[in-house]
Amino acid sequence: MFSGEQTYLFDVTINGDTNLEVGERFFVNVNNVSGAAIQKGLGIATILTDDPPVVISEFRTRGPNGANDEFIEIYNSTDSPIDISGWKIKGSNSSGTVATRVTVNNNTTLPARGHLLATNSTSYSGSVSGDQTYTNGITNDGGIALTTPDDLVLDQAGMSVGSEFKEGTTLAPLSGDTNHSYERKPGGFQGSTQDTDDNN
């Protein structure tokens, strides 16, 4: 800061964390100055690159039993349990029309490194029973999202550019009655939780 100047702009590095927070508050305290009055300042920042603590780990839009042979699995990638009561799994068609598929039951805690499985009650053929069921299917060329109770999107994936929910390059839609699914990139001991913000 030069003589006669009253303000000086500088960058403040904010470290991300694994807790979902819209605003990160931080104090700025500048020392080692002379001939000037310096005050502490409170800043509020929004971290845009935090990895969500809970992600969509695997899902499919159809299976051996047809278009409604579906499931959606979410995963807690942290070492602490998380209360996910009221969280939602939403679906979008290729035109961007959105509807809620699953609202997580009250008093639901997702264990550390644990999963929640939602299945379509109409035609699901998997051997693992779902924790919750839904009936309104996911379109093959649409997309899905995991949100908080107040509709803040935590994670999403899409199969068309017209879907409301997608990240980066869209996925190829599933076709035929085959036993295929979309699974997140492996994250080593953390399971399929690697989040590239590019639909995987």
C-alpha positions in Angstrom: 0.0 0.0 0.0 1.5 3.3 -1.1 1.4 6.7 0.6 -2.0 8.4 0.1 -3.9 5.2 -0.7 -6.8 4.4 1.6 -7.7 0.9 0.5 -5.9 -2.2 -0.7 -7.3 -5.3 -2.2 -5.8 -8.7 -1.6 -6.8 -12.4 -1.9 -7.8 -14.6 1.0 -7.5 -18.3 0.6 -10.4 -20.2 2.0 -10.0 -24.0 2.7 -12.9 -26.2 1.8 -14.3 -28.8 4.1 -16.7 -31.7 4.0 -19.6 -30.0 5.8 -22.4 -28.5 3.7 -22.4 -24.8 4.4 -23.7 -22.1 2.1 -21.5 -19.3 3.6 -18.1 -19.6 5.2 -17.3 -16.8 7.6 -13.7 -15.7 8.2 -11.9 -12.9 9.9 -9.1 -10.8 8.3 -6.5 -9.3 10.6 -3.7 -7.4 9.0 -0.6 -6.7 11.1 2.8 -5.0 10.6 1.6 -1.6 9.3 2.6 1.9 10.2 0.9 5.3 9.9 -2.5 3.8 9.2 -5.5 2.6 11.2 -6.3 -1.1 10.5 -9.5 -2.8 11.6 -10.4 -6.5 11.6 -12.9 -7.4 9.0 -15.5 -10.1 8.7 -16.0 -11.7 5.3 -18.5 -14.3 4.0 -17.5 -16.6 1.2 -19.3 -19.3 -0.7 -17.1 -22.4 -1.4 -18.1 -23.6 -4.9 -15.7 -26.6 -5.1 -16.5 -28.5 -1.9 -17.1 -32.2 -2.4 -20.6 -33.0 -1.1 -20.5 -35.4 2.0 -23.2 -37.5 0.5 -23.2 -38.4 -3.2 -25.2 -40.5 -5.7 -23.1 -43.6 -5.9 -25.0 -45.7 -8.4 -28.3 -45.8 -10.2 -30.1 -47.2 -13.2 -33.1 -46.0 -15.3 -34.1 -49.5 -16.5 -33.2 -53.1 -16.1 -34.1 -56.8 -17.0 -37.7 -56.1 -16.0 -38.0 -53.1 -18.3 -38.3 -49.3 -17.9 -39.3 -49.3 -14.3 -36.6 -51.8 -13.1 -34.8 -48.9 -11.3 -32.8 -48.1 -8.2 -30.9 -45.1 -6.8 -28.1 -45.5 -4.2 -26.6 -42.7 -2.2 -23.5 -42.9 -0.1 -22.1 -41.1 3.0 -18.4 -40.5 2.1 -17.5 -39.2 5.6 -16.4 -40.9 8.8 -19.4 -39.5 10.7 -23.2 -40.3 10.6 -25.3 -37.7 8.8 -29.0 -36.9 9.4 -30.6 -37.0 6.0 -34.2 -36.6 7.1 -36.3 -34.8 4.5 -33.6 -35.0 1.8 -34.9 -35.6 -1.7 -34.0 -37.5 -4.8 -35.5 -35.7 -7.8 -35.8 -36.6 -11.4 -35.9 -34.5 -14.6 -37.0 -35.5 -18.1 -35.2 -34.4 -21.2 -37.2 -31.2 -21.4 -36.2 -30.1 -17.9 -39.5 -30.9 -16.1 -38.7 -31.8 -12.5 -40.5 -34.0 -9.9 -39.5 -35.5 -6.6 -39.1 -39.2 -6.7 -38.1 -39.9 -3.1 -38.3 -37.9 0.1 -36.2 -39.5 2.8 -38.1 -40.5 5.9 -37.9 -38.5 9.1 -35.4 -39.7 11.7 -33.1 -41.2 9.0 -29.4 -41.3 9.8 -27.0 -42.3 7.1 -24.1 -44.2 8.9 -20.5 -43.3 8.3 -19.5 -44.9 5.0 -23.1 -46.2 4.7 -25.6 -46.4 1.8 -29.3 -45.7 1.3 -31.0 -47.6 -1.5 -34.2 -46.4 -3.1 -36.0 -48.8 -5.5 -38.9 -48.5 -7.9 -41.7 -50.6 -6.3 -43.2 -51.4 -9.7 -40.6 -53.6 -11.3 -37.3 -53.6 -9.3 -35.5 -57.0 -9.8 -32.5 -56.6 -7.6 -31.7 -59.0 -4.8 -31.0 -56.3 -2.3 -34.1 -54.8 -0.7 -34.5 -51.1 -0.8 -34.6 -48.8 2.3 -37.3 -46.8 0.6 -39.4 -47.2 -2.6 -40.9 -44.9 -5.2 -43.3 -45.4 -8.1 -42.7 -42.4 -10.5 -39.9 -43.7 -12.8 -36.8 -41.9 -14.2 -36.8 -41.3 -17.9 -33.9 -42.9 -19.8 -32.9 -39.5 -21.3 -33.4 -37.4 -18.2 -31.4 -36.9 -15.0 -31.5 -37.2 -11.2 -30.3 -35.1 -8.3 -29.9 -35.4 -4.6 -31.0 -32.3 -2.7 -31.5 -31.0 0.8 -35.0 -30.5 2.2 -34.9 -26.9 0.9 -33.9 -28.0 -2.6 -30.2 -27.2 -2.6 -28.6 -29.6 -5.1 -25.8 -31.7 -3.6 -25.1 -34.1 -6.5 -26.6 -34.7 -9.9 -26.2 -36.7 -13.1 -27.9 -36.5 -16.5 -28.3 -38.3 -19.7 -29.3 -35.4 -22.0 -28.5 -31.7 -22.4 -32.1 -30.8 -21.9 -32.3 -32.4 -18.4 -32.4 -30.0 -15.5 -29.8 -32.2 -13.7 -26.4 -32.9 -15.3 -22.7 -32.2 -14.7 -20.4 -31.7 -17.7 -20.6 -34.3 -20.4 -23.9 -36.2 -20.3 -24.1 -39.9 -19.9 -25.2 -42.3 -22.7 -28.9 -43.3 -22.1 -29.5 -47.0 -21.2 -31.5 -49.0 -23.6 -32.9 -52.5 -23.7 -33.8 -54.8 -20.8 -30.2 -55.5 -19.7 -28.7 -55.5 -16.2 -26.6 -52.4 -16.5 -26.3 -49.3 -14.2 -24.3 -46.1 -13.8 -21.7 -46.2 -11.0 -19.5 -43.4 -9.8 -15.8 -43.7 -10.4 -14.1 -45.9 -7.7 -12.5 -44.0 -4.8 -10.3 -46.7 -3.3 -11.2 -47.6 0.2 -13.9 -44.9 0.2 -16.0 -46.9 -2.3 -17.5 -45.5 -5.5 -17.5 -41.9 -4.3 -15.0 -40.0 -6.5 -16.8 -36.8 -7.6 -15.4 -35.3 -10.8 -18.4 -32.9 -11.4 -18.6 -34.5 -14.8 -21.5 -37.0 -14.3 -19.2 -39.4 -12.5 
